[in-house]
Amino acid sequence: MSRIQQSTSAAAPSKDQTRKATERIEAERIARRQALSDLKCQRAEEEKRIRDAGNPGDVNFVGLVQRWRESRVGTALPYYTSGSGSNDVPSSKICISVRKRPINDKEYSKKDHDSVTVVNPTVYVHVPKYRVDGINKYLDHSSFCFDYAFDEDVATKDVYMCTALPLVQNVIKGDGCRATVFAYGQTGSGKTHTMSGIQGMVAADLFYLLSGKATVKSSCTRQNTIVTVSFFEIYGVRIQDLLNSRHQLKLLEDGRGEVVIFGLEEYETTDAEHLFSLITQGNSKRTTHATEANDTSSRSHSICQIMLRDRESKRLRGKLSLVDLAGSERGADTKSHDRQRQTESSEINKSLLALKECIRALDAGSSHVPYRGSKLTLVLKDCFTSSRAWTAMIATVSPASSSIDHTLNTLRYADRVKEKKIGNDSLPYKVSTEKNRAVHTSCHDLQGGNGNSVEDEHKQSMSAQKMLYQNTTIENLQEIENVSSYESNEDEKQGDRFEETVDIWGTHEYNEGAFREESEQLINLHIRTIQ
């Protein structure tokens, strides 16, 4: 019995060891509590710092965005600005730019953090997300590349110099140019603010260029050209003349398919001050109402048309349209609206949806483009189809995290406009991604950079891509057939199909998408047969 007690006492820890373990656990507990207290203090200081910096919100997400931005410092490209004395005209008939506005007071009070980063010419949207455990946080980055991307620190003058001024210089040439500048985006994203500043600068620069003081070559002068202006809005299904007591107008098409607004009054202007006063008068008559998203939300699409006509024959020598679209709204943003506001929101979204469908049809090369789906699309028809059309689109976005859905939709629509073809006699204008740049550069190097034309380089690039896909497909098929020597009747049939597919290069116009799809189907069928 004594031996059992002796062994038990030997196995049990001494009092000193128990006390030391207790003290160690207590010290670890105190250290954890102190670390947690320090972390809370640091978080509070960080919250105060970002709140004072005008970017409130979740500290973790704000920190993730900030660290991501620090890794991109110095990668933005400089803006190309065309001065009043420049003779340069952009080679692309459509210019797509994005402008980000600052966080406003309403978003500041809601603690919405800045979730959009602009690194010209790319816009990044940081979508905050939680991992599966529901605790750890991370960011999902979406990027879009355009001609220009302006952050909240860029002034409206710089936006005008890059987007609208080249169109003004092209209009005064007097060759019948149809130039259009329109702002697109969600309600409260800064469209009207941007367009109002551009309108004032257009009025000043137009008469300055017509006076002949600038070095821009043009056939329009103050002596042989008169400048007229008209201003109307599309409110629901009605078209109203804002310079003529909201007179109701009719939208018609002439025998040549051009849109004519019957009853619209044109007012001749004599100088920049007179033109700007008429534009200001039209803006003051525009339909606006307070909504949840914006206290002075525009409830209509406004179109300001500035025409240059020959002084003797009154023939149209150039037209510049400044379009300020009404902002899109979600159902959650209109839940407290009355019936009138909800009807307005419905009509606005319907017209913007019709515009999107037209852009989709043009992008897909459809034979039917539904311009008659909305009066807005009929008015904007020229800026997408005419061979003499030049278009600048300014997509405005909100940086708030609560508006990420709107921001992504706006950027996707702008990206779709950039990828579409303009007119029948122009080349496709697409965003040049890094991959596309690498492909075109490689093809140009293969040819030795001999200064071929754009069409020749395009054909050479397509030929190189054709050979690449053809060789890749053949190598994949050879690798598959080396795995197994099994051949069935189905293999022979598919082999004939492959030979027919390869022969397409010599007999039909190259279609990269069709060949890629045909090749993938063939490879998948071989894999299934071997298995």
FIBA-849600 format. One record per residue (C-alpha): x, y, z; residue number from 1. Coordinates in nm, 2 decimals, decimal comma. Layout:
BEGIN
px;py;pz;num
X;Y;Z;NUM
...
***
This chain:
BEGIN
px;py;pz;num
0,00;0,00;0,00;1
0,29;0,23;0,08;2
0,44;0,16;-0,26;3
0,12;0,27;-0,44;4
0,11;0,59;-0,24;5
0,47;0,65;-0,31;6
0,42;0,61;-0,69;7
0,12;0,83;-0,69;8
0,30;1,11;-0,51;9
0,59;1,08;-0,75;10
0,36;1,11;-1,06;11
0,16;1,41;-0,92;12
0,32;1,75;-1,00;13
0,46;1,95;-0,72;14
0,29;2,26;-0,58;15
0,57;2,48;-0,73;16
0,50;2,34;-1,08;17
0,13;2,40;-1,05;18
0,18;2,75;-0,93;19
0,42;2,83;-1,21;20
0,17;2,69;-1,47;21
-0,10;2,90;-1,32;22
0,11;3,21;-1,33;23
0,21;3,14;-1,69;24
-0,15;3,10;-1,80;25
-0,24;3,42;-1,62;26
0,05;3,61;-1,79;27
-0,06;3,48;-2,13;28
-0,42;3,59;-2,05;29
-0,30;3,94;-1,95;30
-0,08;3,96;-2,27;31
-0,38;3,87;-2,49;32
-0,60;4,12;-2,32;33
-0,33;4,39;-2,36;34
-0,28;4,30;-2,73;35
-0,65;4,32;-2,79;36
-0,67;4,65;-2,61;37
-0,38;4,78;-2,82;38
-0,55;4,65;-3,14;39
-0,87;4,83;-3,04;40
-0,68;5,16;-2,98;41
-0,50;5,12;-3,31;42
-0,83;5,05;-3,49;43
-0,99;5,36;-3,33;44
-0,69;5,57;-3,44;45
-0,71;5,43;-3,79;46
-1,08;5,50;-3,81;47
-1,02;5,86;-3,70;48
-0,74;5,90;-3,95;49
-0,94;5,77;-4,25;50
-1,25;5,96;-4,14;51
-1,05;6,28;-4,13;52
-0,91;6,20;-4,47;53
-1,26;6,18;-4,61;54
-1,27;5,80;-4,66;55
-1,48;5,65;-4,38;56
-1,58;5,28;-4,37;57
-1,46;4,94;-4,27;58
-1,10;4,98;-4,16;59
-0,99;4,64;-4,29;60
-1,13;4,70;-4,64;61
-0,99;5,05;-4,65;62
-0,65;4,91;-4,55;63
-0,66;4,65;-4,82;64
-0,75;4,91;-5,08;65
-0,48;5,14;-4,96;66
-0,21;4,87;-4,97;67
-0,32;4,78;-5,32;68
-0,30;5,14;-5,43;69
0,05;5,17;-5,29;70
0,16;4,89;-5,52;71
0,04;5,08;-5,82;72
0,20;5,42;-5,75;73
0,36;5,57;-6,06;74
0,20;5,34;-6,31;75
-0,06;5,60;-6,45;76
-0,01;5,73;-6,80;77
0,00;6,10;-6,87;78
-0,31;6,26;-7,02;79
-0,30;6,37;-7,38;80
-0,44;6,72;-7,41;81
-0,50;6,89;-7,74;82
-0,45;7,26;-7,70;83
-0,64;7,53;-7,90;84
-0,35;7,57;-8,12;85
-0,31;7,20;-8,21;86
-0,39;7,06;-8,55;87
-0,41;6,70;-8,41;88
-0,74;6,53;-8,45;89
-0,79;6,19;-8,27;90
-0,77;5,89;-8,51;91
-1,05;5,71;-8,34;92
-1,41;5,82;-8,41;93
-1,52;5,73;-8,06;94
-1,35;5,83;-7,74;95
-1,46;5,66;-7,42;96
-1,35;5,82;-7,09;97
-1,45;5,76;-6,73;98
-1,46;6,02;-6,45;99
-1,47;5,94;-6,08;100
-1,62;6,19;-5,84;101
-1,52;6,24;-5,47;102
-1,71;6,09;-5,18;103
-2,01;6,32;-5,10;104
-2,15;6,41;-4,76;105
-2,43;6,16;-4,77;106
-2,20;5,88;-4,84;107
-1,96;6,01;-4,57;108
-2,24;5,99;-4,32;109
-2,33;5,63;-4,43;110
-1,96;5,54;-4,38;111
-1,92;5,43;-4,74;112
-1,55;5,38;-4,83;113
-1,38;5,46;-5,16;114
-1,39;5,14;-5,37;115
-1,27;5,27;-5,71;116
-0,92;5,34;-5,81;117
-0,82;5,52;-6,13;118
-0,48;5,46;-6,29;119
-0,51;5,62;-6,63;120
-0,63;5,47;-6,86;121
-0,76;5,19;-6,63;122
-1,03;5,19;-6,38;123
-1,02;4,93;-6,09;124
-1,33;4,84;-5,88;125
-1,25;4,68;-5,55;126
-1,55;4,46;-5,44;127
-1,53;4,38;-5,06;128
-1,60;4,02;-4,98;129
-1,58;3,77;-4,70;130
-1,43;3,43;-4,72;131
-1,61;3,11;-4,64;132
-1,55;3,13;-4,27;133
-1,73;3,47;-4,26;134
-1,45;3,64;-4,07;135
-1,15;3,69;-4,31;136
-1,20;3,97;-4,56;137
-1,05;4,01;-4,91;138
-1,10;4,22;-5,23;139
-1,22;4,11;-5,57;140
-1,07;4,35;-5,83;141
-1,23;4,42;-6,16;142
-1,05;4,63;-6,42;143
-1,16;4,82;-6,73;144
-0,94;5,00;-6,98;145
-1,06;5,31;-7,17;146
-0,91;5,60;-7,37;147
-0,90;5,82;-7,06;148
-0,97;5,77;-6,69;149
-1,00;6,07;-6,46;150
-0,99;6,05;-6,09;151
-1,15;6,29;-5,84;152
-0,85;6,53;-5,85;153
-0,88;6,60;-6,22;154
-1,05;6,93;-6,31;155
-1,34;6,96;-6,56;156
-1,11;7,17;-6,78;157
-0,87;6,87;-6,82;158
-1,17;6,64;-6,90;159
-1,28;6,89;-7,17;160
-0,93;6,92;-7,32;161
-0,90;6,55;-7,37;162
-1,26;6,46;-7,48;163
-1,46;6,76;-7,62;164
-1,21;7,00;-7,76;165
-1,09;6,77;-8,04;166
-1,45;6,74;-8,15;167
-1,50;7,12;-8,15;168
-1,18;7,15;-8,37;169
-1,32;6,89;-8,61;170
-1,67;7,06;-8,63;171
-1,53;7,39;-8,75;172
-1,36;7,23;-9,05;173
-1,70;7,27;-9,23;174
-1,72;6,93;-9,39;175
-2,05;6,83;-9,23;176
-1,91;6,66;-8,92;177
-2,16;6,54;-8,66;178
-2,00;6,54;-8,32;179
-2,16;6,42;-8,00;180
-2,05;6,45;-7,64;181
-2,27;6,26;-7,39;182
-2,25;6,19;-7,02;183
-2,37;5,85;-6,89;184
-2,39;5,71;-6,54;185
-2,60;5,65;-6,24;186
-2,80;5,92;-6,07;187
-2,59;6,14;-5,85;188
-2,26;6,04;-6,02;189
-2,17;6,39;-6,15;190
-2,30;6,39;-6,51;191
-2,47;6,73;-6,50;192
-2,18;6,89;-6,31;193
-1,94;6,76;-6,58;194
-2,16;6,85;-6,88;195
-2,23;7,21;-6,74;196
-1,86;7,28;-6,73;197
-1,81;7,14;-7,08;198
-2,09;7,35;-7,22;199
-1,94;7,68;-7,10;200
-1,59;7,59;-7,24;201
-1,74;7,49;-7,57;202
-1,92;7,82;-7,60;203
-1,59;8,01;-7,54;204
-1,36;7,80;-7,76;205
-1,61;7,78;-8,05;206
-1,61;8,15;-8,12;207
-1,24;8,17;-8,04;208
-1,16;7,92;-8,31;209
-1,40;8,08;-8,56;210
-1,23;8,42;-8,51;211
-0,92;8,28;-8,68;212
-0,69;8,36;-8,39;213
-0,60;7,99;-8,34;214
-0,37;7,80;-8,57;215
-0,63;7,53;-8,64;216
-0,71;7,49;-9,01;217
-1,08;7,53;-9,08;218
-1,30;7,66;-9,36;219
-1,55;7,81;-9,11;220
-1,50;8,17;-9,00;221
-1,71;8,44;-8,84;222
-1,76;8,60;-9,18;223
-1,91;8,30;-9,37;224
-2,07;8,10;-9,09;225
-2,35;8,16;-8,85;226
-2,39;7,97;-8,52;227
-2,73;7,86;-8,40;228
-2,83;7,67;-8,09;229
-3,13;7,46;-7,99;230
-3,21;7,30;-7,65;231
-3,47;7,04;-7,58;232
-3,53;6,75;-7,33;233
-3,68;6,41;-7,35;234
-3,91;6,37;-7,05;235
-4,08;6,04;-7,05;236
-4,24;6,01;-7,39;237
-4,26;6,38;-7,45;238
-4,00;6,61;-7,62;239
-4,00;6,97;-7,50;240
-3,83;7,28;-7,63;241
-3,65;7,43;-7,33;242
-3,59;7,76;-7,51;243
-3,95;7,80;-7,63;244
-4,17;7,76;-7,32;245
-4,15;7,38;-7,32;246
-4,33;7,36;-7,66;247
-4,42;7,00;-7,75;248
-4,21;6,86;-8,04;249
-4,24;6,57;-8,28;250
-3,96;6,33;-8,37;251
-3,97;6,23;-8,74;252
-3,74;6,08;-9,00;253
-3,69;6,22;-9,35;254
-3,65;6,02;-9,67;255
-3,28;5,98;-9,62;256
-3,33;5,82;-9,27;257
-3,21;6,12;-9,08;258
-3,39;6,22;-8,76;259
-3,57;6,55;-8,77;260
-3,73;6,72;-8,47;261
-4,03;6,90;-8,60;262
-4,11;7,24;-8,44;263
-3,77;7,29;-8,27;264
-3,66;7,65;-8,27;265
-3,30;7,75;-8,35;266
-3,16;8,07;-8,21;267
-2,87;8,25;-8,38;268
-2,59;8,36;-8,15;269
-2,34;8,64;-8,20;270
-2,08;8,57;-7,94;271
-1,97;8,33;-7,67;272
-2,16;8,52;-7,39;273
-2,49;8,51;-7,59;274
-2,44;8,13;-7,66;275
-2,36;8,06;-7,30;276
-2,66;8,26;-7,17;277
-2,90;8,05;-7,40;278
-2,74;7,73;-7,27;279
-2,78;7,84;-6,91;280
-3,14;7,93;-6,98;281
-3,21;7,59;-7,12;282
-3,05;7,42;-6,82;283
-3,26;7,62;-6,58;284
-3,58;7,50;-6,75;285
-3,48;7,13;-6,73;286
-3,70;6,90;-6,52;287
-3,54;6,81;-6,19;288
-3,67;6,67;-5,86;289
-3,53;6,55;-5,53;290
-3,48;6,18;-5,49;291
-3,32;5,95;-5,23;292
-2,99;5,94;-5,42;293
-2,98;6,31;-5,53;294
-3,14;6,63;-5,41;295
-3,15;6,78;-5,76;296
-3,18;6,47;-5,98;297
-3,23;6,52;-6,35;298
-3,56;6,35;-6,46;299
-3,51;6,40;-6,83;300
-3,24;6,36;-7,10;301
-3,13;6,70;-7,22;302
-2,98;6,76;-7,57;303
-2,81;7,09;-7,66;304
-2,74;7,12;-8,04;305
-2,50;7,38;-8,17;306
-2,52;7,41;-8,55;307
-2,27;7,58;-8,79;308
-2,45;7,69;-9,11;309
-2,33;7,87;-9,42;310
-2,43;8,24;-9,40;311
-2,57;8,25;-9,75;312
-2,71;7,91;-9,83;313
-2,80;7,81;-9,47;314
-2,65;7,47;-9,54;315
-2,54;7,27;-9,24;316
-2,16;7,27;-9,22;317
-2,12;7,10;-8,88;318
-2,32;7,00;-8,57;319
-2,22;6,95;-8,21;320
-2,46;6,78;-7,97;321
-2,41;6,80;-7,60;322
-2,62;6,53;-7,43;323
-2,67;6,49;-7,06;324
-2,85;6,16;-6,99;325
-3,07;6,11;-6,69;326
-2,92;5,87;-6,44;327
-3,02;5,51;-6,40;328
-3,19;5,41;-6,07;329
-3,24;5,08;-5,88;330
-3,57;4,97;-5,74;331
-3,42;5,00;-5,39;332
-3,35;5,37;-5,46;333
-3,71;5,45;-5,55;334
-3,90;5,26;-5,27;335
-4,01;5,58;-5,10;336
-4,09;5,77;-5,43;337
-4,44;5,87;-5,51;338
-4,62;5,74;-5,82;339
-4,49;6,03;-6,04;340
-4,13;5,97;-5,94;341
-4,16;5,60;-5,99;342
-4,30;5,66;-6,34;343
-4,02;5,89;-6,43;344
-3,76;5,63;-6,31;345
-3,93;5,36;-6,51;346
-3,92;5,57;-6,83;347
-3,56;5,67;-6,77;348
-3,45;5,30;-6,72;349
-3,65;5,20;-7,03;350
-3,48;5,45;-7,25;351
-3,14;5,36;-7,11;352
-3,22;4,99;-7,17;353
-3,31;5,07;-7,53;354
-2,98;5,25;-7,57;355
-2,80;4,94;-7,43;356
-2,98;4,71;-7,67;357
-2,88;4,93;-7,96;358
-2,52;4,91;-7,84;359
-2,54;4,53;-7,81;360
-2,69;4,50;-8,16;361
-2,41;4,71;-8,31;362
-2,15;4,52;-8,12;363
-2,29;4,19;-8,24;364
-2,31;4,31;-8,60;365
-2,68;4,25;-8,61;366
-2,87;4,35;-8,93;367
-3,14;4,51;-8,72;368
-3,06;4,77;-8,47;369
-3,37;4,87;-8,26;370
-3,33;5,25;-8,27;371
-3,71;5,29;-8,26;372
-3,72;5,13;-7,92;373
-3,69;5,48;-7,76;374
-3,69;5,84;-7,87;375
-3,35;5,88;-7,70;376
-3,20;5,61;-7,93;377
-3,35;5,78;-8,24;378
-3,19;6,12;-8,14;379
-2,85;5,95;-8,08;380
-2,87;5,74;-8,40;381
-2,63;5,96;-8,59;382
-2,35;5,95;-8,33;383
-2,33;5,57;-8,38;384
-2,40;5,51;-8,75;385
-2,30;5,81;-8,96;386
-1,96;5,79;-9,13;387
-1,91;6,16;-9,05;388
-1,99;6,10;-8,68;389
-1,74;6,17;-8,40;390
-1,85;6,07;-8,05;391
-1,71;6,13;-7,70;392
-1,87;5,94;-7,41;393
-1,80;6,04;-7,05;394
-1,91;5,77;-6,81;395
-1,93;5,91;-6,46;396
-1,91;5,67;-6,16;397
-1,95;5,70;-5,79;398
-1,67;5,57;-5,57;399
-1,89;5,46;-5,28;400
-1,89;5,09;-5,19;401
-2,28;5,09;-5,18;402
-2,28;5,19;-5,55;403
-2,05;4,91;-5,67;404
-2,34;4,74;-5,87;405
-2,41;5,07;-6,05;406
-2,04;5,14;-6,11;407
-1,98;4,80;-6,26;408
-2,28;4,83;-6,49;409
-2,17;5,17;-6,61;410
-1,82;5,05;-6,68;411
-1,95;4,74;-6,87;412
-2,18;4,95;-7,09;413
-1,89;5,20;-7,16;414
-1,66;4,91;-7,25;415
-1,92;4,76;-7,49;416
-1,95;5,10;-7,66;417
-1,57;5,11;-7,70;418
-1,57;4,76;-7,87;419
-1,83;4,83;-8,13;420
-1,78;4,94;-8,49;421
-1,85;5,29;-8,60;422
-2,00;5,33;-8,95;423
-1,95;5,11;-9,26;424
-1,62;5,26;-9,38;425
-1,42;5,26;-9,05;426
-1,21;5,01;-8,88;427
-1,32;4,84;-8,56;428
-1,21;5,05;-8,26;429
-1,14;4,82;-7,96;430
-0,97;4,87;-7,63;431
-0,61;4,77;-7,66;432
-0,55;4,53;-7,37;433
-0,20;4,41;-7,29;434
-0,26;4,08;-7,47;435
-0,38;4,25;-7,79;436
-0,08;4,49;-7,77;437
0,16;4,19;-7,74;438
0,00;4,01;-8,03;439
0,02;4,31;-8,26;440
0,37;4,39;-8,15;441
0,49;4,04;-8,22;442
0,33;4,03;-8,56;443
0,49;4,37;-8,65;444
0,83;4,24;-8,54;445
0,79;3,93;-8,76;446
0,74;4,16;-9,06;447
1,05;4,36;-8,97;448
0,85;4,68;-8,90;449
0,86;4,78;-9,26;450
0,60;5,06;-9,22;451
0,30;4,88;-9,37;452
-0,04;5,04;-9,36;453
-0,29;4,97;-9,08;454
-0,49;4,74;-9,31;455
-0,18;4,54;-9,40;456
-0,07;4,50;-9,05;457
-0,42;4,40;-8,95;458
-0,41;4,12;-9,22;459
-0,07;4,01;-9,11;460
-0,18;3,99;-8,75;461
-0,48;3,79;-8,84;462
-0,27;3,56;-9,05;463
-0,02;3,50;-8,77;464
-0,30;3,43;-8,53;465
-0,45;3,19;-8,78;466
-0,13;2,99;-8,81;467
-0,10;2,99;-8,43;468
-0,44;2,84;-8,37;469
-0,39;2,59;-8,66;470
-0,06;2,47;-8,54;471
-0,18;2,45;-8,18;472
-0,48;2,24;-8,28;473
-0,27;2,00;-8,49;474
-0,02;1,96;-8,20;475
-0,30;1,88;-7,96;476
-0,45;1,62;-8,20;477
-0,11;1,46;-8,25;478
-0,05;1,44;-7,88;479
-0,39;1,28;-7,82;480
-0,35;1,02;-8,10;481
-0,01;0,92;-7,95;482
-0,18;0,82;-7,63;483
-0,38;0,55;-7,79;484
-0,37;0,38;-8,13;485
-0,74;0,31;-8,11;486
-0,92;0,44;-8,42;487
-1,29;0,41;-8,48;488
-1,52;0,51;-8,76;489
-1,62;0,81;-8,56;490
-1,25;0,91;-8,56;491
-1,23;0,89;-8,93;492
-1,54;1,10;-8,97;493
-1,40;1,36;-8,73;494
-1,07;1,35;-8,91;495
-1,25;1,45;-9,23;496
-1,42;1,73;-9,04;497
-1,08;1,85;-8,92;498
-0,95;1,86;-9,28;499
-1,25;2,05;-9,39;500
-1,19;2,30;-9,10;501
-0,83;2,35;-9,20;502
-0,93;2,40;-9,56;503
-1,15;2,69;-9,46;504
-0,84;2,91;-9,45;505
-0,80;2,90;-9,82;506
-1,17;2,92;-9,93;507
-1,35;3,14;-9,68;508
-1,29;3,46;-9,49;509
-1,10;3,40;-9,17;510
-1,33;3,37;-8,86;511
-1,13;3,33;-8,55;512
-1,43;3,26;-8,32;513
-1,57;2,99;-8,56;514
-1,23;2,82;-8,60;515
-1,16;2,82;-8,22;516
-1,51;2,67;-8,14;517
-1,47;2,41;-8,42;518
-1,12;2,31;-8,29;519
-1,23;2,28;-7,93;520
-1,53;2,06;-8,02;521
-1,30;1,84;-8,22;522
-1,05;1,80;-7,94;523
-1,32;1,72;-7,68;524
-1,47;1,46;-7,91;525
-1,13;1,29;-7,95;526
-1,08;1,28;-7,57;527
-1,42;1,13;-7,52;528
-1,35;0,86;-7,78;529
-1,02;0,76;-7,63;530
-1,17;0,74;-7,28;531
***
